[in-house]
Amino acid sequence: MASIKPSVPKGTRDFSPAEMVKRNYIFDTIKSVFRKYGYQQIETPTMENLSTLTGKYGEEGDKLIFKVLNSGDYLAKVDEQKLVDRNSNAVAFSISEKALRYDLTVPFARYVVQHQNEITFPFKRFQVQPVWRADRPQRGRYREFYQCDADVVGSDSLLNEAEFVMIYDEALTKLGLKDFSIKINNRKILSGIAQVIDKTDSIIDLTVAIDKLDKIGLDGVIKELLEKGFTDADIDKLKPVILLEGNNTEKLAALREALATSETGLKGCDEIETVFGYIERCPLQTAKLELDITLARGLNYYTGAIFEVKTNEVNMGSIGGGGRYDDLTDMFGLKGLTGAGISFGADRIYDVLEELNLFPADSNQTTKVLICNFDKEGELYALPLLMQLRRNNINAELYPAGAKIKKQMEYANNKNIPYVVVIGGDEMQTGLLSFKDMTSGEQEKLTAEDIVEKLNR
């Protein structure tokens, strides 16, 4: 049989030990902050019932769901006419009852409804798991990638929104970022703007255009709005709103003036002001919190606050985002449960930390000390020391007897192991072991207890 060239499916990738240490550093840091704020971890299955996922992401999203073939003779139950008609969609539902999850949000909604009698509300959960999308792979876009989400359902308090701001601030500060912005907007403000110019039906056209202000400038936005049927009079009313300047207080004052005739718009201003009030009492360490009314992500499901996080140190898209939604569980028949959630873009955060050289120096090293020996006798002598090191939570390895010392030292170098203990005849006789710092090259003779103490410092 011809040998098969090893490869992974397009849009997926392997992670090396060095990469996994860095990825876990990001995940562990974010998880520790989630837990500090009272969020509890759940996991949902890799597969969901296909009926759970379809119809939740729009027509385009549905096309990107990876379906899983039924086991056994899956074609036996298919209506022959569907095969004759070559209707792949109809056939897909006959031969596939399960699918890989497309995101963590719909499975979370399913979980809340299914377990509503066991859950304590408000329910604060976080989830860090891979998701799958049958998208066209390209740079930075994969078919399998991790999402890192936190949501709270069953509470309409704006304290939740304020805490999300604090979570972003604390987690990204812990990861070493020094200059990043948390942009905040409110869907009600955007609805209010549409109301004031009597274009409620065109809110999506309006927000899609102003969302591009950074990329195409004011002239580009005006051109797009005119093409979508907005008038010069509409644009005159919009300009002062789109070009809001000043600090958050000044922007809010100008917005209140512009939205004076819209109850919805003013409610949005009140909500933003409440969040700012909470943050004033809990000052942020690093983040700049900025009201940005051009922020219009996720308009088809956000009903209140909208967030986006950007680093100002590296040219990169958003590294986080989220918002308030009011009908997450409606799709599964549980009405009236409001929620809010955020997500961290772990892959982008990885690239930012890599570019800024912010991973801890020891983050690509899992073993702290390697014990080298010359023969079976040395190997047996080393075992109690090995156990002593591990019981003191020091990551340690013993190189099996039989290899030349040069090869053992190469192993330590290749794995970036910073310390080596060498055990030979003299060491076994005196109890003073050769301890080498692989970075500086310095070597000294120490007892086993001294080595443990030194490595624990």
C-alpha positions in Angstrom: 0.0 0.0 0.0 1.3 3.4 -0.9 2.3 5.6 2.1 0.0 8.6 2.8 1.5 12.0 3.1 0.6 13.2 6.6 -1.5 16.4 6.6 -4.3 18.2 8.5 -7.6 19.3 6.9 -7.6 22.7 5.4 -8.3 25.5 7.9 -7.1 23.5 10.9 -3.7 23.4 12.5 -1.5 21.6 15.0 -0.1 23.4 18.1 3.4 22.6 19.3 4.3 22.3 23.0 5.8 25.8 22.9 2.6 27.2 21.4 0.4 25.3 23.8 2.2 26.8 26.8 1.6 30.3 25.4 -2.1 29.5 24.6 -2.7 28.1 28.0 -1.1 31.2 29.5 -3.7 33.3 27.8 -6.6 31.0 28.6 -5.5 30.5 32.3 -5.1 34.3 32.8 -8.6 35.0 31.3 -10.2 32.1 33.2 -8.8 33.3 36.5 -10.3 36.8 36.0 -13.7 35.2 35.0 -13.7 33.2 38.2 -12.8 36.2 40.3 -16.0 37.9 39.1 -18.2 35.0 40.0 -18.4 33.3 36.5 -18.5 29.5 36.5 -17.2 27.2 33.7 -19.4 25.0 31.7 -18.7 22.8 28.6 -21.2 21.7 26.0 -20.7 18.8 23.5 -18.7 19.2 20.3 -21.8 18.1 18.5 -25.3 19.5 18.8 -28.5 18.2 17.2 -28.6 19.8 13.7 -32.1 21.1 14.5 -30.6 23.1 17.5 -28.2 25.0 15.2 -30.1 25.6 12.0 -32.0 28.8 11.5 -30.1 30.6 14.2 -27.3 32.2 12.1 -29.2 33.4 9.0 -29.0 31.7 5.6 -25.3 32.4 5.1 -24.4 31.1 8.6 -26.4 27.9 8.0 -24.3 27.1 5.0 -21.2 27.2 7.2 -22.4 24.5 9.6 -20.3 21.3 9.5 -22.8 18.4 9.4 -22.0 14.9 10.8 -23.2 11.8 8.9 -25.5 9.4 10.7 -23.9 6.1 11.5 -24.8 2.9 9.7 -26.4 2.7 6.3 -27.4 6.4 6.3 -28.6 6.4 2.7 -31.2 3.6 3.2 -33.7 6.0 4.8 -33.4 8.7 2.1 -36.4 9.3 -0.1 -35.2 8.2 -3.6 -36.8 11.2 -5.3 -34.5 13.6 -3.3 -31.5 11.7 -4.7 -32.9 11.9 -8.2 -33.5 15.6 -7.8 -29.9 16.0 -6.5 -31.2 18.3 -3.8 -28.2 18.3 -1.5 -29.9 20.3 1.2 -32.9 18.0 1.5 -30.6 15.0 1.4 -28.3 16.5 4.1 -31.1 16.6 6.6 -32.0 13.0 5.9 -28.5 11.7 6.4 -27.3 14.0 9.1 -29.0 14.6 12.5 -26.0 16.1 14.2 -23.5 18.9 13.5 -20.3 20.4 15.0 -21.1 23.5 17.0 -20.8 26.8 15.1 -20.4 29.0 18.1 -20.8 28.9 21.9 -23.8 31.1 22.2 -26.6 28.9 20.7 -25.4 25.8 22.7 -25.3 28.1 25.8 -28.9 29.2 25.1 -29.9 25.5 24.7 -28.1 24.6 28.0 -29.9 27.4 29.9 -33.4 26.3 28.7 -32.6 22.6 29.2 -31.2 23.1 32.7 -33.4 26.0 33.8 -34.7 24.2 36.9 -31.1 23.5 38.2 -29.6 26.9 37.4 -29.4 29.7 40.0 -30.3 33.0 38.3 -28.7 35.3 37.4 -26.5 32.6 35.8 -22.9 33.7 35.2 -21.0 31.2 33.0 -17.8 31.1 31.0 -16.8 28.7 28.3 -13.5 28.2 26.5 -13.9 25.6 23.7 -13.3 25.1 19.9 -16.0 25.9 17.3 -16.1 24.9 13.6 -17.2 26.8 10.5 -17.0 25.6 6.9 -15.6 28.9 5.9 -13.0 29.5 3.1 -9.7 29.3 5.0 -7.4 32.4 4.7 -4.8 34.2 6.8 -6.1 34.5 10.3 -9.4 32.7 9.5 -9.6 29.0 10.4 -12.3 26.4 10.2 -11.5 25.3 13.7 -10.8 27.9 16.3 -11.4 28.6 20.0 -13.9 31.0 21.5 -13.5 32.4 25.0 -16.9 33.7 26.2 -18.5 34.9 29.4 -22.3 35.6 29.7 -24.8 36.5 32.4 -28.5 35.7 31.9 -31.4 36.5 34.1 -30.4 40.0 35.2 -31.0 43.4 33.5 -28.7 45.3 35.9 -26.2 47.5 34.1 -23.7 46.5 36.8 -23.1 43.5 34.5 -22.0 45.7 31.7 -19.7 47.7 34.0 -18.2 44.4 35.3 -17.5 43.3 31.7 -15.5 46.5 31.2 -13.6 45.7 34.4 -13.0 42.1 33.3 -11.5 43.3 30.0 -9.4 45.8 31.8 -8.1 43.3 34.4 -7.4 40.4 32.0 -5.7 42.4 29.3 -3.6 44.3 31.9 -2.6 40.9 33.4 -1.5 39.8 30.0 0.8 42.8 29.8 -1.1 45.2 27.4 -0.4 48.8 28.2 -2.5 50.8 25.8 -6.0 49.5 24.8 -9.5 51.0 24.3 -12.8 49.5 25.3 -15.4 51.2 23.0 -19.0 51.2 24.2 -22.2 52.1 22.4 -25.9 51.3 22.9 -28.3 49.9 20.4 -31.0 52.3 21.8 -28.9 55.3 20.8 -28.6 54.0 17.2 -32.4 53.4 17.2 -32.9 56.9 18.5 -30.7 58.4 15.7 -32.8 56.6 13.1 -36.0 57.8 14.8 -35.0 61.4 14.9 -34.5 61.5 11.1 -37.6 59.3 10.6 -35.6 56.4 9.1 -36.4 53.6 11.6 -36.9 51.1 8.7 -33.4 51.9 7.4 -31.5 51.5 10.7 -29.3 48.7 9.3 -28.3 50.8 6.3 -27.6 53.7 8.6 -25.5 51.7 11.1 -23.6 49.7 8.4 -22.5 53.0 6.8 -21.5 54.8 10.0 -19.6 51.7 11.2 -17.2 52.3 8.2 -16.3 55.9 9.3 -12.8 54.8 10.2 -12.2 53.1 6.9 -13.9 55.4 4.3 -14.1 58.7 6.1 -17.1 61.1 6.4 -17.4 61.6 2.6 -17.5 57.9 2.0 -20.2 57.5 4.7 -22.3 60.4 3.2 -21.9 58.9 -0.3 -23.1 55.5 0.9 -26.1 57.0 2.8 -27.2 59.0 -0.3 -27.1 55.8 -2.4 -29.3 54.1 0.2 -32.0 56.8 -0.2 -31.1 59.2 2.7 -31.6 62.9 1.9 -29.3 65.9 2.3 -31.6 67.1 5.2 -31.1 63.7 6.9 -27.3 64.0 6.5 -27.3 67.5 8.0 -29.0 66.1 11.1 -26.6 63.2 11.2 -23.3 65.0 10.8 -23.0 66.4 14.4 -23.9 63.0 15.8 -21.5 61.0 13.6 -18.6 63.5 14.3 -19.1 63.6 18.1 -16.0 65.0 19.8 -14.8 65.6 23.3 -14.7 63.4 26.4 -17.4 60.9 27.3 -19.4 63.5 29.3 -19.3 66.1 26.4 -20.3 63.4 23.9 -23.3 62.3 26.1 -24.4 66.0 26.5 -24.3 66.5 22.7 -26.2 63.2 22.1 -28.9 64.1 24.6 -29.4 67.4 22.7 -29.5 65.6 19.3 -31.9 62.9 20.6 -34.2 65.2 22.6 -37.3 64.0 20.7 -36.5 60.2 21.0 -37.4 58.5 24.2 -35.5 55.3 23.1 -32.4 57.3 22.3 -32.4 59.1 25.7 -32.9 55.8 27.5 -29.7 54.6 25.7 -27.9 57.7 26.9 -29.1 57.0 30.5 -27.8 53.4 30.3 -24.4 54.5 29.1 -24.2 57.1 31.8 -25.1 54.5 34.5 -22.2 52.3 33.3 -19.8 55.2 33.4 -21.1 56.0 36.9 -20.1 52.4 38.1 -16.7 52.7 36.5 -16.0 56.0 38.2 -16.4 54.2 41.5 -14.2 51.3 40.4 -11.4 53.1 38.3 -9.8 51.1 35.5 -6.1 50.1 35.7 -5.2 50.5 32.0 -8.1 50.6 29.6 -9.5 53.8 28.1 -13.3 53.6 28.1 -14.7 55.5 25.2 -18.2 56.2 23.9 -18.2 55.5 20.2 -21.5 55.8 18.4 -20.1 54.5 15.1 -19.8 51.1 16.8 -22.6 49.0 15.4 -21.6 45.3 15.5 -24.1 42.5 16.0 -27.2 44.8 15.4 -29.4 41.8 14.5 -29.2 40.5 18.1 -27.9 43.2 20.5 -30.6 45.3 22.1 -28.6 47.4 24.6 -24.9 47.9 25.2 -22.4 47.1 22.5 -18.7 46.6 23.3 -15.5 46.4 21.2 -11.9 46.2 22.4 -8.9 47.3 20.4 -5.2 47.5 21.2 -3.5 50.7 20.3 0.0 49.1 20.4 -0.3 46.9 17.3 -2.3 47.3 14.1 -4.9 44.6 14.7 -8.7 44.2 14.4 -10.8 44.0 17.6 -9.5 41.6 20.3 -12.8 41.4 22.0 -16.5 42.3 21.8 -20.0 41.7 23.0 -23.2 43.3 24.2 -26.7 43.0 25.8 -29.4 40.8 24.2 -33.0 40.3 25.2 -34.1 37.2 23.4 -31.3 34.6 23.5 -33.5 31.8 24.9 -36.6 32.7 22.9 -35.5 30.4 20.1 -35.9 27.5 22.5 -39.3 28.7 24.0 -38.1 30.4 27.2 -39.2 34.1 26.9 -38.3 37.2 28.8 -34.8 36.2 29.8 -32.4 39.1 29.2 -28.6 38.5 29.0 -25.3 40.1 28.2 -22.0 38.6 27.1 -18.5 39.3 26.0 -15.9 37.3 24.0 -12.0 37.5 24.0 -10.3 37.0 20.6 -7.7 34.5 21.9 -5.9 34.0 18.5 -5.6 37.7 17.9 -4.4 38.3 21.5 -1.8 35.6 20.9 -0.5 37.5 17.9 -0.5 40.8 19.8 1.5 39.3 22.7 3.9 37.6 20.3 4.5 40.9 18.4 5.0 42.9 21.6 7.2 40.1 23.2 4.9 39.9 26.2 4.9 36.2 26.9 6.7 35.4 30.1 10.3 34.3 29.5 9.7 30.8 30.9 6.4 30.4 29.0 8.1 28.1 26.4 9.5 25.8 29.0 7.7 23.1 30.9 10.5 21.4 32.7 12.6 23.4 35.2 15.4 20.9 35.9 16.8 17.8 34.2 18.7 15.2 36.2 21.5 13.7 34.1 23.4 10.5 35.0 26.1 8.1 33.7 24.7 4.7 34.4 22.0 2.5 36.0 23.5 3.1 39.4 23.2 6.9 38.9 19.7 6.5 37.6 18.6 4.6 40.7 20.3 7.2 43.0 18.5 10.0 41.2 15.0 8.6 41.7 14.5 9.9 45.4 15.7 13.4 44.3 13.3 13.3 41.3 10.4 12.5 43.6 11.5 15.2 46.1 11.6 17.8 43.4 8.1 16.9 42.0 6.6 16.8 45.5 7.8 20.4 45.9 5.9 21.3 42.7 9.1 21.6 40.7 8.8 20.3 37.1 11.6 17.8 36.8 12.7 15.0 34.4 15.3 12.2 34.8 17.1 11.3 31.6 17.1 7.5 31.3 20.6 5.9 31.8 22.6 4.9 28.8 23.1 8.1 26.8 26.2 10.1 26.6 26.2 13.3 28.8 26.6 15.4 25.7 23.4 14.1 24.3 21.6 14.7 27.7 22.8 18.3 27.7 21.6 18.8 24.1 18.2 17.5 25.2 18.1 20.2 28.0 19.1 22.9 25.5 16.6 21.9 22.9 13.8 21.9 25.5 15.0 25.2 27.0 15.4 23.5 30.4 17.2 26.1 32.6 18.8 23.9 35.2 20.6 20.5 35.1 21.8 18.3 37.9 24.6 15.8 37.0 25.0 12.6 39.1 28.2 10.6 38.8 30.4 8.5 41.1 31.8 11.4 43.1 28.3 12.9 43.6 26.9 9.6 44.9 29.8 9.3 47.3 29.8 12.8 48.8 26.1 13.6 48.4 27.1 16.9 46.8 25.5 17.1 43.3 26.7 19.1 40.3 24.1 21.8 39.7 24.4 23.8 36.5 22.6 27.0 35.4 22.2 26.4 31.6 21.8 30.2 30.9 24.9 31.5 32.7 26.9 28.3 32.5 27.7 28.6 36.2 28.1 25.3 38.1 28.2 24.5 41.8 28.1 21.5 44.2 24.9 21.4 46.3 23.0 18.9 48.5 19.6 17.6 47.3 17.9 19.9 50.0 19.8 22.9 48.7 18.8 22.2 45.1 15.1 22.0 46.1 15.4 25.2 48.1 17.2 27.1 45.3 14.6 26.0 42.6 11.7 26.9 44.9 12.9 30.5 45.3 
